């Protein structure tokens, strides 16, 4: 039987060291099963993988951190258009709470997105999550796009890797203050920084 989940919205500067340590452990356990490399960024007290979020939605239950979603406002370049977005990322759900993921996190974030006044929320997910996000998209709240490449920088400049990476993920766009018809067209989205 699942315990009751309580959501906490907090700005990054409100987190204490103990929060970061707890989130690190959560991400290592959540991302580790998808590949050892995926858990590697969460060492010590680092509770982010690429760009650091400015706002987090964290779900807690009797077992500790149950789910997480981060938010970072930024401009992305879609084709030739600079577009302000609230990037959503750092999704995670404890395996014993499957079904509490992206959809619930977005519902918790919606009032904040409205308050921030961003025209769109934007995020990317692995193709393995297609069925999950498309299930949420059926309600018309977001659009899922494939065939769009996303370019971003690595979190740190390294001598053994190129500084820029291009992925072909599923792109999620959530209209907040504008209509989805106002989303710019383009076959590549440039984050101009590391992914969230």
For each residue, the residues with C-beta under 8 A, 3 or more apart:
1:
2: 5 61 96 97
3: 61 62 63
4: 61
5: 2 59 60 61 66 67 97 100
6: 59 60 61
7: 57 58 59 60 108
8: 57 58 59 60
9: 55 56 57 108 109 112
10: 14 15 19 55 56 58
11: 14 54 55
12: 15 52 53 54 55 56
13:
14: 10 11
15: 10 12 19 20 23 47 56
16: 19 20
17: 20 21 45
18: 21 22
19: 10 15 16 22 23 47
20: 15 16 17 23 24 45 46 47
21: 17 18 24 25 45 47
22: 18 19 25 26 64 65
23: 15 19 20 26 27 42 47 58 65 68
24: 20 21 27 28 42 43 44 45 46 47
25: 21 22 28 29 65
26: 22 23 29 30 64 65 68 92 94
27: 23 24 30 31 39 41 42 47 49 68 90 92
28: 24 25 31 32 39 42
29: 25 26 32 39 94
30: 26 27 33 92 93 94 95
31: 27 28 34 35 38 39 42 92
32: 28 29 35 36 38 39
33: 30 95
34: 31 38
35: 31 32 38 39
36: 32 39 40
37: 40
38: 31 32 34 35
39: 27 28 29 31 32 35 36 42
40: 36 37 43
41: 27 46 48 49 50 155
42: 23 24 27 28 31 39 46 47 49
43: 24 40 46
44: 24
45: 17 20 21 24
46: 20 24 41 42 43
47: 15 19 20 21 23 24 27 42
48: 41 51 52 53 70 90 196
49: 27 41 42 90 155 195
50: 41 89 152 155 194 195 196
51: 48 72 74 87 89 155 193 194 195 196
52: 12 48 72
53: 12 48 56 70 71 72 89 90 196
54: 11 12 71 72 73
55: 9 10 11 12 70 71 72 112
56: 9 10 12 15 53 68 69 70 71 90
57: 7 8 9 67 68 69 70 71 105 108 109
58: 7 8 10 23 65 67 68
59: 5 6 7 8 65 66 67 68 100 104 105 108
60: 5 6 7 8 64 65 66
61: 2 3 4 5 6 64 66 97
62: 3
63: 3 66 94 96
64: 22 26 60 61
65: 22 23 25 26 58 59 60 68 94
66: 5 59 60 61 63 93 94 97 100
67: 5 57 58 59 92 93 94 97 100 101 104 105
68: 23 26 27 56 57 58 59 65 90 91 92 105
69: 56 57 88 89 90 91 92 102 105 106 108 109
70: 48 53 55 56 57 88 89 90 196
71: 53 54 55 56 57 86 87 88 109 112 113 121 196
72: 51 52 53 54 55 86 87 89 196
73: 54 84 85 86 87 116 118
74: 51 84 85 87 191 192 193
75: 82 83 84 85 192
76: 82 83 85 87 122 189 190 191 192
77: 80 81 82 83 186 189 190 192
78: 81 83 183 184 185 186 189
79: 184 185 186 187 188
80: 77 184 186
81: 77 78 184 186
82: 75 76 77
83: 75 76 77 78 119 120 122 183 184
84: 73 74 75 118 119 120
85: 73 74 75 76 118 119 120 121 122
86: 71 72 73 113 116 118 120 121 122 176
87: 51 71 72 73 74 76 121 122 123 191 195 196
88: 69 70 71 91 105 106 109 121 122 123 172 174 196
89: 50 51 53 69 70 72 123 124 195 196
90: 27 48 49 53 56 68 69 70 196
91: 68 69 88 101 102 105 123 125
92: 26 27 30 31 67 68 69
93: 30 66 67 97 98 100 101
94: 26 29 30 63 65 66 67 97
95: 30 33 98
96: 2 63
97: 2 5 61 66 67 93 94 100
98: 93 95 101
99:
100: 5 59 66 67 93 97 104
101: 67 91 93 98 104 105 132
102: 69 91 105 106 125 129 132 133 136
103: 106 107 132 135 136
104: 59 67 100 101 107 108
105: 57 59 67 68 69 88 91 101 102 108 109
106: 69 88 102 103 109 110 121 136 141 142 174
107: 103 104 110
108: 7 9 57 59 69 104 105
109: 9 57 69 71 88 105 106 112 113 121
110: 106 107 113 114
111: 114 115
112: 9 55 71 109 115 116
113: 71 86 109 110 116 118 121 174 176
114: 110 111 117 176 177
115: 111 112
116: 73 86 112 113
117: 114 176 177
118: 73 84 85 86 113 121 176 177
119: 83 84 85 175 176 177 178 182
120: 83 84 85 86 173 174 175 176 177 178 183
121: 71 85 86 87 88 106 109 113 118 142 172 173 174 176
122: 76 83 85 86 87 88 171 172 173 174 189
123: 87 88 89 91 171 172 196
124: 89 150 167 169 170 171 172 195
125: 91 102 129 133 169 170 172
126: 129 169 170
127: 130 146 169 170
128:
129: 102 125 126 132 133 170
130: 127 133 134 144 170
131: 134 135
132: 101 102 103 129 135 136
133: 102 125 129 130 136 137 142 144 170 172
134: 130 131 137 138 144
135: 103 131 132 138
136: 102 103 106 132 133 139 141 142
137: 133 134 140 141 142 143 144
138: 134 135
139: 136
140: 137
141: 106 136 137 174
142: 106 121 133 136 137 172 173 174 175
143: 137 172 173 174 175 180 183
144: 130 133 134 137 170 171 172
145: 148 170 171 172 173
146: 127 168 170 171
147: 168 187
148: 145 168 171 186 187 188 189
149: 166 167 168 187 188 189
150: 124 166 167 168 169 171 188 189 190 191 195
151: 164 165 166 188 189 190 191
152: 50 164 165 167 190 191 193 194 195
153: 163 164 165 191 192 193 194
154: 157 158 161 163 164 165 194
155: 41 49 50 51 194
156:
157: 154 163
158: 154 161 163
159:
160:
161: 154 158
162: 165
163: 153 154 157 158
164: 151 152 153 154
165: 151 152 153 154 162
166: 149 150 151 188
167: 124 149 150 152
168: 146 147 148 149 150
169: 124 125 126 127 150
170: 124 125 126 127 129 130 133 144 145 146
171: 122 123 124 144 145 146 148 150 189
172: 88 121 122 123 124 125 133 142 143 144 145
173: 120 121 122 142 143 145 180 183
174: 88 106 113 120 121 122 141 142 143
175: 119 120 142 143 178 179 180 182 183
176: 86 113 114 117 118 119 120 121
177: 114 117 118 119 120
178: 119 120 175 182 183
179: 175 182
180: 143 173 175 183
181:
182: 119 175 178 179
183: 78 83 120 143 173 175 178 180
184: 78 79 80 81 83
185: 78 79
186: 77 78 79 80 81 148 189
187: 79 147 148 149
188: 79 148 149 150 151 166
189: 76 77 78 122 148 149 150 151 171 186
190: 76 77 150 151 152
191: 74 76 87 150 151 152 153 194 195
192: 74 75 76 77 153
193: 51 74 152 153
194: 50 51 152 153 154 155 191
195: 49 50 51 87 89 124 150 152 191
196: 48 50 51 53 70 71 72 87 88 89 90 123
